[in-house]
Amino acid sequence: MKKIRVLVVDDSAVVRQSLSSILESDPEIEVMDTAADPIIAVKKIMKEVPDVITLDIEMPRMDGLTFLRKIMSQHPIPVVIISSLTTEGTEVAMKALEYGASEIIGKPAMNAAKFINESKILICDAVKAASQVKLLRKKSYGPTSPGTEQGVTNDRQRKFMGVRPKYSADVILDKASASDRIGQTEKIIVLGASTGGTEAIRQFLQNLPDKMPGIAIVQHMPEGFTKSFANSLNNICELEVKEAENGDKLYQGRVLIAPGNYHMLLKRVGREYFVEVKEGPLVNRHRPSVDVLFRSASRYAGSNATGILLTGMGNDGAKGLLELKEVGAHTIAQDEASSVVYGMPKEAAKLGAVDKIMALSEIAPYMLKKK
């Protein structure tokens, strides 16, 4: 099998060495070369083009954002940002997503090398996801620029503390039984996405009016990013969009996005929906997990729910979408042609969990007719 060739760009020699060791420990990855700044990186890319670049933001001679913008406009290469400037979900981090970063990992300003060594699974998975991203050359880099995305849950390093990486939603919530099934109540939409999802979610929500049923979303993103992501969507959509807090009500015209590093479950009292935001083990190596949201929707919304699974690496959400279908909910998956990474929707289709497979541009108009 051909290995994924990576160019590591970071001004810290310690970080370059740590990253190289971590990446080389994965049999599917090889470090093609390293560079102390973007100027050196450009010279090396001219000799040999890597499959993926890992990139710091704050560097001498040329900052990482400028380098990212040039790369994505001239010779698109999947880029994983690994930088301390992304830790708090800053404007810089969101700019990196807009400019075309495939994945973003926030590292602490102190003990970065230690963090990298503890985050082996996170970093290797991010590189693998980025290697599957479909990129196009971009001429502009505003909030609507496609080809972005996005986060991998920061806690995959917990594998190194003895946590199994493949828990199912059973560890958070039991599967709904026949006795749990409910009658008619308010309609609800639950949606999951990973790599490529921030742009896909933006396109979907921007094409919906404020009279849509309540929408609950799990997007795999690191802690700190989801609030900035929700706020940016709230500024451009007719719908109210916010990062979910425990106990938030979900109602017509409102979108709640699961906060990074927390699972989000849909709950119901009478005809009113609300969300529970909680900690817990990683599910499918993610927190938040799409499977957890979908399972809770199958229990508390049943056939009143519509489940949508968008672009993303892996299989999180596939089993949950099947559970939704089994209780009579309508299920939709994004098609391969419009997906940045055709992983999660593909796995759901293989399970027979999908009622309709649609292009991203078709999903919002379809939901308008359906509501």
PEUR-V864069 format. One record per helix or strand. SS is the DSSP state (H for helix, E for strand). FROM is the first residue (numbers start at 0). TO is the last residue. Records with the same first field share a line. If there is no record, write none. Layout:
# PEUR-V864069
SS->FROM-TO / FROM-TO
This chain:
# PEUR-V864069
E->3-8 / 28-34 / 51-54 / 77-82 / 102-105 / 166-166 / 187-192 / 213-218 / 239-242 / 248-249 / 253-256 / 262-268 / 271-277 / 282-282 / 285-285 / 304-308 / 311-311 / 329-333 / 341-341 / 355-357
H->12-23 / 37-46 / 63-73 / 83-85 / 90-98 / 111-117 / 119-130 / 153-160 / 168-170 / 177-179 / 196-205 / 224-235 / 289-299 / 301-303 / 317-325 / 343-349 / 359-369
